[in-house]
Amino acid sequence: MKVRKSYLPKIEKIFDELGYRVRYEKGNFQSGYCHVHDSNVVIVNKFFDYGGRFEVLVNILNQIKIEYDKLSKPSIHFLSENGLKV
């Protein structure tokens, strides 16, 4: 999938709707992100470009349980039209 700059705010909105807080921090993350399980915080390496940030957030999204009743219709549509977890 080709990643566009406009995709990043859309996937960040999905995390927000699911009750997760996305933060971009300087860090020494081997995989590029840190998911703090108990507090629903996702920390992404701030030195990643848009594509890297998007890919990391998609990877995390594939690891968490998505409650679709919490998502807005545009968010569900974005997931389905891009072949993401639906």
N, C-alpha and C positions, 0 to 999 in steps of 0.2 A: 504494500500500500504506500502510495506517495503521501508524505506528511506535509501539510501546509501549516503556516503560522496560525491560521484561524482555528486549527484543531486543538491547540493547547488550551485555550480558555474553555472550550467545550468539554474536554475531559476533566479539567479542574472543576467545572460546574457539576459534573457527575459525582465526583468525590464529595463536593460540598452537599449535594442532595442526599448522599448516603451517610452524612454525618462525619466525614473525615476532613481533617485540616491538612492542606498541602503547604509545605514550607520549603523554600529553597535556601539551603545553607552550605557554607564551606565545610567540607569534611573529608575524611579519609575513608570513604566507603568503597569496599572492594567491588560491589555490584552496582554502585552508583546511587543507591538509595538505602534508606533505613525506615522500616515500618515499625513503629512503636505500637505493639499489639493492644495493650490495655487502654491506651488513651486516644486511639483512632487518629493518630498523627502520622503523616507520611512525609519524610524528609528526603528531598532530592538534591543531589549535588548541583550547586548553583553554577558551576562551570560548564555544564552540559549545554549544547545548543538546543534549539526548539525540537529538532528531531529526536535527540537523545532524551530530552525530558519527556516527550510524548511516549516514546518506546518504554521508558521506565514506568510511567504511569499505567500503560496498558499491561505490562507484566504484573504489576501489583493488583490491578483490577481483576486479572485472571486468577489471582490467588485468594481473593476475598469473596465472601458470599454477598451477592448483589440482591438487594430487596427491591424488586422492580416496582412495587407499589409506592415507593418513595421517589421514584424518578419521574420527571416531567415527560410529556410526550416528545418534545424536541430531543431530549437526551436519549430516550429509547430509540427514536428514529436515527440519531447519529450513530449509536452502537450498531444498529441493524444494517444501515447502509454502508458501513465500513467493515462489515464482517467481524465485528468484535463480539464479545460474550453477550449473547441475548438468549 
